[in-house]
Every structure is written in structure tokens, then in C-alpha cells.
């Protein structure tokens, strides 16, 4: 499992997923799940790993809920990250299959983002001004949340690298010391 964690850390620290789509209304570029999948392909043969996405409906009331899981595997062990999204059945102008497809696409993007530490603050939705004011300057790394900190501890206990966490999140001195001691 330690070797798989090291391989994932390599991908997390080197992956560059471009934002290939443009929202002309909001005037910003954004990343799609296809961009992330395209960016990860060079690592698959190099590291002898695979990435698979699985989806399942986990609830139907009060709204359908779709769980997307991104799975990083070496054929023996796997690391999984998930995202749960609701399906908006009231979306006008869309057929039911399109409503599920939109939720599926969104869930895949965020499951992959969770797995590969693609921070959503770098995403268009977080940095977009919707045409109001000047362009937003590059944002600093986000502070690590309690949930992310707990995941980081598990990641390190399984052989992950502290540098991978520091490259994505701002840590307090106490947090960095706690993680370094693991």
C-alpha cells in the first residue's frame, strides 16, 4: 500500500489539468472531468496504475443522489475518493437523462479532484467574478480543513509524502509539526 501511496503522491504533485472550456457569460475558463482524465493518462503506463470512475445512485428521496468514486489502483490495492451530488429534476429545458448526465459530470470532476488534490479554489467557480471588476489574482493555497487534515494523517500513515500535502494546502506550524511527527 505504501508504494501505491507514493505513486499517487507523484501524480498529485506533478499533474497539471488545463481548463479547456470557456464560459462566455461569466468570461472565465473552467476544467472538466475530461481535462483531468486527459492529464492523468501519461502517468498510467509510467507508474503502472489505473484510474476508474464508478457511479451509483445512493438515494432517491427527497432528490436523487449520485455518488461518484474515483479509484486509483495498481491492480492489487486501491485508493478511492468520492463525491456526492444531487440530481436537479426541476432543471428546465433538460430531459431526465440530461439532468442525470449533468450531475454525473459534476460528480466525476469532484471525485477526481478529491483523489488528485485538485483544489476547487483554483476552479472557475471559486475564482470567477462573473464579469464584475478586474480579474482575480492567483489565490494562495487554501488552509487545510479538519476533514482534510484527518485524511492527510491517514495518507501519511500509509506512506504518503508530507510535501504533497504542503504543495496543496497552507498548514499552521502546529499542523505541520503534527503531520511531520507521523
Secondary structure as GFF3:
##gff-version 3
##sequence-region A 1 182
A	DSSP	alpha_helix	2	14	.	.	.	ID=ss1
A	DSSP	beta_strand	21	23	.	.	.	ID=ss2
A	DSSP	beta_strand	28	30	.	.	.	ID=ss3
A	DSSP	alpha_helix	33	47	.	.	.	ID=ss4
A	DSSP	beta_strand	50	59	.	.	.	ID=ss5
A	DSSP	beta_strand	65	73	.	.	.	ID=ss6
A	DSSP	beta_strand	78	86	.	.	.	ID=ss7
A	DSSP	alpha_helix	96	116	.	.	.	ID=ss8
A	DSSP	three_ten_helix	120	122	.	.	.	ID=ss9
A	DSSP	alpha_helix	124	127	.	.	.	ID=ss10
A	DSSP	beta_strand	142	143	.	.	.	ID=ss11
A	DSSP	alpha_helix	146	157	.	.	.	ID=ss12
A	DSSP	alpha_helix	162	168	.	.	.	ID=ss13
A	DSSP	beta_strand	169	170	.	.	.	ID=ss14
A	DSSP	alpha_helix	173	180	.	.	.	ID=ss15
###
